[in-house]
Amino acid sequence: MEQEILQQRDQRAPAGLQIRRALFVLRRQLALRVRLQHEGRIHHDQLFLKDNGESIRNLLYPYVRWRQTLERLRTIRYRKPYCARHSSVS
């Protein structure tokens, strides 16, 4: 069991790479928000939004996107976003 845990840790990206990826995603999201705001397509203060600029009102929307992302990867079994948050830290 301990050997499996060590192998899983080796397969994960280094923490610095994960942080850079997270910053890249946040900066891209902020740039999208600013662009849509200048175009007059945003009338709310939400950071995360749909591609068309609408705020996310239905909790099913992120779950569907999450499932699509994991299906495209094909190397990761499905888990709920909340559970994935905890497994990425451990």
C-alpha positions, -999 to 999 in steps of 0.1 A, spaced: 0 0 0 28 24 9 46 17 -23 14 25 -43 11 58 -26 47 67 -34 42 58 -70 11 80 -72 30 109 -58 57 105 -84 31 106 -112 17 139 -100 30 173 -113 53 192 -90 36 218 -68 52 247 -86 37 234 -119 3 231 -104 5 266 -90 16 280 -124 -13 262 -141 -38 276 -116 -25 311 -120 -27 307 -158 -63 296 -156 -73 325 -133 -55 351 -154 -72 337 -186 -106 339 -168 -100 374 -156 -90 384 -192 -122 369 -205 -142 387 -179 -125 420 -187 -131 415 -225 -167 406 -221 -172 436 -197 -157 460 -222 -181 446 -249 -210 452 -225 -220 416 -222 -215 413 -184 -239 429 -160 -228 411 -128 -198 408 -105 -192 370 -108 -157 359 -117 -166 325 -132 -191 326 -159 -204 309 -190 -188 314 -224 -215 339 -234 -209 360 -203 -239 349 -183 -234 341 -146 -237 305 -136 -271 301 -119 -275 264 -121 -252 241 -101 -256 214 -128 -236 235 -153 -202 231 -136 -208 194 -130 -216 188 -167 -184 206 -177 -164 187 -150 -177 153 -163 -168 163 -199 -133 173 -189 -127 140 -171 -141 120 -201 -117 137 -224 -87 129 -202 -97 92 -201 -69 85 -176 -88 97 -145 -118 79 -131 -149 101 -124 -151 117 -90 -171 146 -78 -153 180 -78 -154 182 -40 -137 148 -37 -112 157 -64 -102 188 -44 -93 166 -14 -75 139 -34 -53 165 -53 -40 178 -20 -33 145 -3 
